[in-house]
């Protein structure tokens, strides 16, 4: 750690060869334990003065020949250069806003159907029931196991309604939600579903057919259908405006997993790394990609693409297609400081992902589990609920907590009936009555005639 700090503080500005080596080696999407945090908001002593951009005429003449070999494998004729220019930006032609208007935009249950329609719950029911059939021998081995009944869409809605309510009322373990202790009891859980039925569905909850896995080499195979479903919904229900932010988010996970990452600079140090594109103001999640540990990407400068390295308290590497090397004044607590315009605007519009993470932490859905697929699935559902809330806010001023509660109520009171009406389903949990304890008459001796009643005399 000390060596890393010495390396960052050794120079405030990088030479030409150092910049070339830096961008060819370290600019990659693969997280590294030794990689420094690229937060550019703090100020250093070497960045408080005027920023110097060094360029000479002789360098611009000689660099074209030296960079031909570096850019020969990239399509196009543009090469690296020291001559700055302002990119010509076209007019923004997007049409931001809600693209799918529900029939009743002020009703929470109708808005929830945009992301969580029948197709979503039918997919979960199909894969969950299939997973039980594939592992029924292992499940039925336990004598305490509840007899399996196929999960229906209405029951799956109640299952997730219970998970939403768990985010509102925290308990140390799962059993306490169904506690009959008067000081801990929460009646709604037992009325919606018995604890054994909830545990049964939770054990079998699945998102893809395991028998198809040998045909796929993707590490995200078990969660891929759910991931594709939500990304498609995020991109079609709502269209964000021009200003977007790309940042990293982390799904907490400390279990054994090959694609787990570690970042000592983050509050959540262990987990699955997710690259998220959000709307800069509200934090609406427009797209996301879960890092699976296989991708390798390097970056080069051509044409309008600008690679810029700026030294503050540490090296900050920026890639932009819409900025030049202009320096702007940024107001800080102790006065103004000068920063490159690309860093200034990045800091201005990067808060979208942080805002989304802030909302996702409120009444969080993910529960403790030994399967990472369930952790990712609940995180994706949490993202979808958050996006639904932002869509709903266009027609209502309801708070996020109230919105979650209304979704849970809508799903819990769903009156959908299964096609087979003769099928008996596990009902709400009820307390088992106990027989009163009665002492047997012959407890004192075998012959009751030997005992007589004697009047006691008060002393």
C-alpha positions in Angstrom: 0.0 0.0 0.0 2.8 2.4 0.9 4.6 1.7 -2.4 1.3 2.5 -4.3 1.1 5.8 -2.5 4.7 6.6 -3.4 4.1 5.8 -7.0 1.1 8.1 -7.2 2.8 11.0 -5.5 6.1 10.8 -7.3 5.0 13.0 -10.2 2.3 15.5 -10.7 2.4 15.3 -14.5 3.3 12.4 -16.8 5.7 12.4 -19.7 4.8 11.4 -23.2 6.2 7.9 -22.9 4.6 7.4 -19.5 1.2 8.4 -20.9 1.6 6.0 -23.8 2.5 3.1 -21.5 -0.3 4.1 -19.1 -3.1 4.0 -21.6 -1.8 0.9 -23.4 -1.5 -1.1 -20.2 -3.8 0.1 -17.4 -6.9 1.4 -19.1 -8.9 -1.8 -19.0 -12.2 -3.0 -17.7 -10.6 -5.7 -15.6 -10.6 -4.7 -11.9 -7.4 -5.0 -10.1 -6.7 -5.1 -6.4 -3.8 -2.7 -6.8 -5.7 -0.3 -9.1 -6.1 3.2 -7.6 -9.5 4.8 -7.1 -10.2 7.2 -10.0 -12.3 9.6 -8.1 -11.5 13.1 -9.4 -13.3 15.3 -6.9 -10.6 15.8 -4.3 -8.0 18.5 -4.7 -4.2 18.3 -4.3 -1.4 20.8 -3.8 0.0 20.2 -7.2 -3.4 20.8 -8.8 -4.2 24.1 -7.1 -2.1 26.2 -9.5 -2.4 26.6 -13.2 -2.5 23.4 -15.2 0.3 23.3 -17.8 -0.3 21.7 -21.2 3.1 21.3 -23.0 3.2 21.0 -26.8 5.7 22.2 -29.4 5.6 22.4 -33.2 8.4 19.9 -33.6 6.6 17.4 -31.6 3.5 17.6 -33.7 5.6 17.1 -36.9 7.5 14.0 -35.6 4.6 12.3 -33.7 2.7 11.2 -36.9 5.5 8.9 -38.0 6.0 7.5 -34.5 2.4 6.7 -34.0 1.7 5.1 -37.4 2.8 1.7 -36.1 0.7 2.1 -32.9 -2.5 2.9 -34.8 -1.9 0.7 -37.9 -4.2 -2.0 -36.6 -7.1 0.4 -36.1 -9.5 1.1 -38.9 -9.3 4.7 -40.2 -6.6 7.2 -41.1 -6.6 9.5 -38.0 -3.6 9.3 -35.8 -2.5 10.6 -32.4 -1.8 14.3 -32.2 -1.0 17.3 -29.9 -3.2 19.7 -31.9 -6.4 20.3 -29.9 -9.8 21.0 -31.5 -13.4 21.3 -30.4 -15.5 18.4 -31.5 -18.4 19.1 -33.8 -21.5 17.8 -31.9 -24.7 17.1 -33.7 -28.0 18.1 -32.3 -29.5 15.7 -29.7 -32.3 13.9 -31.6 -33.6 11.7 -28.8 -37.1 11.8 -27.4 -36.8 11.3 -23.6 -39.7 10.3 -21.5 -42.0 7.3 -20.7 -42.6 5.2 -23.8 -45.2 2.8 -22.5 -48.1 4.5 -20.7 -50.1 2.2 -18.4 -53.9 2.3 -18.6 -54.0 3.8 -15.1 -50.7 5.7 -14.5 -51.7 6.7 -11.0 -52.3 3.1 -9.9 -49.3 1.4 -8.4 -50.5 -2.1 -9.5 -50.9 -0.9 -13.1 -47.4 0.7 -13.2 -45.9 -2.4 -11.8 -47.2 -4.4 -14.7 -44.7 -2.5 -17.0 -41.8 -4.5 -15.6 -43.5 -7.3 -13.6 -46.2 -8.6 -15.9 -47.5 -12.1 -16.3 -44.6 -13.1 -18.5 -42.1 -12.4 -15.7 -43.9 -14.4 -13.0 -44.7 -17.2 -15.5 -40.9 -17.5 -16.3 -40.0 -17.8 -12.6 -42.8 -20.3 -11.9 -41.7 -22.5 -14.9 -38.0 -22.5 -14.0 -38.7 -23.0 -10.2 -41.0 -26.0 -10.9 -38.5 -27.5 -13.3 -35.7 -27.1 -10.8 -37.7 -29.1 -8.2 -38.4 -31.9 -10.7 -34.6 -32.1 -11.5 -33.7 -32.3 -7.8 -36.8 -33.9 -6.2 -34.8 -36.9 -4.9 -32.5 -34.6 -2.9 -35.4 -32.5 -1.7 -37.7 -35.4 -0.7 -34.9 -37.1 1.3 -35.7 -34.9 4.3 -38.6 -36.2 6.5 -39.5 -32.6 7.4 -39.9 -31.5 3.8 -43.3 -30.2 2.9 -45.0 -32.0 0.1 -44.3 -30.1 -3.1 -47.1 -28.3 -5.0 -46.3 -26.5 -8.2 -45.9 -22.7 -7.8 -48.4 -20.5 -9.5 -48.1 -16.9 -10.7 -50.4 -15.6 -7.9 -48.3 -17.5 -5.3 -45.1 -16.1 -6.7 -46.5 -12.6 -6.4 -47.2 -13.2 -2.7 -43.7 -14.6 -2.3 -42.1 -11.4 -3.5 -44.6 -9.3 -1.6 -43.2 -11.0 1.5 -39.7 -10.2 0.4 -40.7 -6.5 0.0 -42.2 -6.5 3.5 -39.0 -8.0 4.9 -37.2 -4.9 3.6 -39.5 -2.8 5.8 -39.2 -4.8 9.0 -35.8 -6.1 9.7 -35.3 -9.3 11.8 -32.1 -11.2 12.7 -33.2 -14.4 11.0 -36.0 -15.8 8.8 -37.8 -17.6 11.6 -38.6 -14.4 13.5 -40.8 -13.1 10.7 -43.2 -16.0 11.5 -42.7 -15.8 15.3 -45.8 -16.3 17.5 -44.2 -14.5 20.4 -46.5 -11.5 21.2 -43.5 -9.2 21.4 -42.1 -10.2 18.0 -45.2 -11.4 16.0 -45.9 -9.9 12.6 -49.3 -11.4 11.7 -49.2 -10.5 7.9 -46.5 -13.0 7.2 -48.4 -15.9 8.5 -51.6 -14.8 6.7 -49.9 -14.5 3.3 -47.9 -17.8 3.4 -46.7 -20.4 5.9 -43.0 -20.3 6.7 -42.4 -23.8 5.4 -44.0 -22.9 2.1 -41.8 -19.8 1.8 -38.7 -21.8 2.5 -39.8 -24.4 0.0 -40.1 -21.8 -2.8 -36.9 -20.1 -1.8 -35.0 -23.3 -1.9 -36.3 -24.1 -5.4 -36.2 -20.6 -6.9 -34.4 -20.7 -10.2 -34.0 -18.7 -13.4 -32.7 -21.0 -16.1 -32.7 -24.7 -17.2 -29.6 -26.4 -15.8 -29.8 -29.1 -18.4 -28.9 -26.5 -21.1 -25.8 -25.3 -19.2 -23.2 -27.6 -20.8 -24.1 -25.9 -24.1 -23.1 -22.5 -22.8 -19.7 -21.2 -21.7 -21.1 -18.0 -20.1 -20.6 -17.6 -16.4 -23.8 -15.7 -16.2 -25.8 -18.6 -17.7 -28.0 -19.2 -14.6 -29.1 -15.6 -14.4 -29.0 -14.6 -18.1 -32.7 -14.9 -18.9 -33.6 -12.6 -16.0 -30.8 -10.2 -16.9 -31.9 -10.0 -20.6 -35.5 -9.5 -19.5 -34.8 -6.5 -17.3 -32.3 -4.8 -19.6 -34.9 -5.0 -22.4 -37.6 -3.5 -20.2 -35.3 -0.8 -18.9 -34.6 0.3 -22.5 -38.1 0.2 -23.8 -40.3 1.5 -21.0 -38.4 4.8 -20.5 -36.0 6.8 -22.6 -33.5 9.0 -20.7 -32.2 12.4 -21.8 -28.8 13.3 -23.3 -26.9 13.5 -20.1 -26.0 10.0 -18.9 -23.5 8.7 -16.4 -21.5 5.5 -16.5 -20.2 4.2 -13.3 -19.5 1.0 -11.3 -21.9 -0.6 -8.8 -21.3 -3.6 -6.7 -23.7 -6.5 -5.8 -22.4 -7.5 -2.3 -21.2 -11.1 -2.3 -18.5 -12.7 0.0 -19.0 -16.3 -1.0 -16.8 -18.3 -3.3 -17.2 -17.2 -6.9 -14.7 -16.9 -9.7 -16.0 -13.6 -11.0 -16.1 -12.0 -7.6 -14.1 -8.7 -7.4 -12.3 -6.9 -4.6 -11.9 -3.2 -4.3 -10.4 -1.9 -1.0 -11.4 1.7 -1.9 -15.1 0.9 -1.9 -17.5 0.6 1.1 -18.6 -2.8 -0.3 -15.2 -4.4 -0.9 -16.3 -7.8 -2.1 -19.0 -8.5 -4.7 -20.0 -8.7 -8.3 -18.9 -5.7 -10.4 -21.7 -4.1 -12.5 -21.2 -1.3 -15.1 -24.3 0.8 -14.9 -25.6 3.6 -17.3 -28.0 5.9 -15.6 -29.8 9.2 -16.1 -27.7 11.9 -14.5 -30.4 13.5 -12.4 -32.9 10.9 -11.3 -30.6 7.8 -11.5 -32.9 5.8 -13.8 -31.0 2.7 -14.8 -31.0 2.5 -18.6 -28.5 -0.3 -19.1 -26.2 -2.5 -17.2 -23.5 -5.1 -17.7 -22.3 -7.6 -15.0 -18.6 -8.2 -15.1 -17.9 -11.9 -15.6 -14.1 -11.8 -15.4 -13.4 -12.7 -19.1 -13.4 -9.4 -21.0 -10.2 -7.5 -21.9 -10.5 -4.1 -23.5 -7.7 -1.6 -24.3 -8.3 2.0 -25.5 -6.6 4.1 -28.2 -7.0 7.7 -29.4 -8.2 8.4 -32.9 -10.0 11.3 -34.5 -12.4 13.0 -32.1 -11.5 10.7 -29.2 -9.6 12.4 -26.5 -7.5 10.5 -23.9 -6.4 12.7 -21.0 -4.4 12.0 -18.0 -4.6 14.6 -15.1 -2.7 14.5 -11.8 -4.5 15.6 -8.7 -4.1 13.6 -5.5 -3.7 10.7 -7.9 -3.7 10.0 -11.7 -7.1 10.4 -13.4 -7.5 8.9 -16.9 -10.3 10.3 -19.0 -11.7 9.2 -22.4 -14.0 11.6 -24.2 -15.4 12.2 -27.7 -17.1 15.6 -26.9 -14.5 17.6 -25.1 -11.2 19.4 -25.8 -8.3 20.4 -23.5 -10.0 23.5 -22.1 -9.4 24.3 -18.4 -12.3 25.6 -16.3 -12.6 27.1 -12.9 -14.4 24.9 -10.3 -15.7 26.3 -7.1 -14.5 24.5 -4.0 -14.9 25.1 -0.3 -11.6 26.9 0.0 -11.9 28.8 -3.3 -11.6 28.1 -7.0 -9.4 25.5 -8.6 -8.7 24.8 -12.2 -9.7 21.5 -13.8 -10.0 20.1 -17.3 -13.5 20.5 -18.7 -14.0 16.8 -19.2 -13.3 16.1 -15.5 -15.5 19.0 -14.4 -18.5 17.8 -16.4 -17.9 14.2 -15.4 -18.1 15.2 -11.7 -21.2 17.3 -12.6 -23.2 14.4 -14.2 -21.8 11.3 -12.5 -24.2 11.3 -9.6 -26.8 9.2 -11.4 -25.4 5.8 -10.4 -24.8 7.0 -6.8 -28.4 8.2 -6.6 -29.6 4.8 -7.8 -27.4 3.0 -5.3 -28.8 5.2 -2.6 -32.4 4.2 -3.4 -31.5 0.6 -3.8 -30.1 0.6 -0.3 -33.4 1.8 1.1 -35.6 -1.3 2.0 -33.2 -3.5 0.1 -34.6 -6.8 -1.2 -31.5 -9.1 -1.3 -31.5 -11.7 1.5 -28.8 -14.0 2.9 -28.4 -17.0 0.6 -25.7 -19.5 -0.4 -26.6 -19.1 -4.1 -25.2 -16.0 -6.0 -27.9 -16.4 -8.6 -30.6 -15.5 -6.1 -28.6 -12.5 -4.9 -28.3 -11.2 -8.4 -31.9 -11.9 -9.2 -33.2 -9.9 -6.2 -30.8 -7.1 -7.0 -32.2 -6.9 -10.6 -35.7 -7.0 -9.2 -34.7 -4.2 -6.9 -33.5 -2.2 -9.9 -36.7 -2.8 -11.7 -38.8 -1.6 -8.7 -36.7 1.5 -8.5 -37.2 2.3 -12.2 -40.9 1.7 -11.8 -40.9 4.2 -9.0 -39.3 6.8 -11.2 -41.9 6.2 -13.9 -44.7 6.4 -11.4 -43.3 9.7 -10.0 -44.3 11.4 -13.3 -48.0 11.0 -12.2 -47.8 11.0 -8.4 -45.8 12.4 -5.5 -45.8 9.1 -3.5 -42.7 8.4 -1.5 -40.5 5.3 -2.3 -41.4 3.5 0.9 -45.1 4.0 0.3 -44.7 2.8 -3.3 -43.0 -0.4 -2.2 -45.7 -1.0 0.3 -48.4 -0.5 -2.3 -46.7 -2.9 -4.7 -46.6 -5.5 -2.0 -50.3 -5.0 -1.1 -51.2 -5.3 -4.8 -49.4 -8.6 -5.2 -50.5 -9.9 -1.8 -54.2 -9.3 -2.6 -54.0 -10.7 -6.1 -57.1 -12.9 -6.6 -55.8 -15.0 -9.5 -57.0 -18.6 -9.2 -55.1 -21.6 -10.6 -56.7 -23.5 -13.4 -57.0 -26.7 -11.4 -59.5 -25.7 -8.7 -59.3 -29.2 -7.1 -55.7 -28.8 -6.2 -55.2 -28.3 -2.5 -52.5 -25.6 -1.7 -50.8 -24.9 1.6 -52.8 -22.3 3.4 -51.8 -19.6 5.9 -49.9 -20.8 9.0 -52.0 -21.3 12.1 -51.0 -22.0 15.7 -51.5 -25.7 16.6 -53.7 -26.1 19.7 -52.2 -28.0 22.5 -54.1 -30.4 24.8 -54.3 -29.2 28.4 -52.0 -31.0 30.8 -54.0 -33.3 33.1 -52.4 -35.4 35.8 -53.5 -39.0 35.7 -55.7 -40.0 38.6 -53.5 -42.9 39.6 -50.2 -41.0 39.7 -49.9 -41.2 43.5 -50.3 -44.9 43.7 -51.9 -47.7 41.9 -54.9 -48.0 44.3 -57.0 -44.9 44.8 -58.8 -46.5 47.8 -55.7 -46.2 49.9 -55.9 -42.4 49.8 -58.4 -40.4 51.9 -59.1 -36.6 52.2 -57.8 -35.1 55.5 -58.8 -31.7 56.7 -55.7 -29.5 57.3 -55.5 -27.5 60.6 -54.2 -24.0 60.4 -51.3 -23.4 62.8 
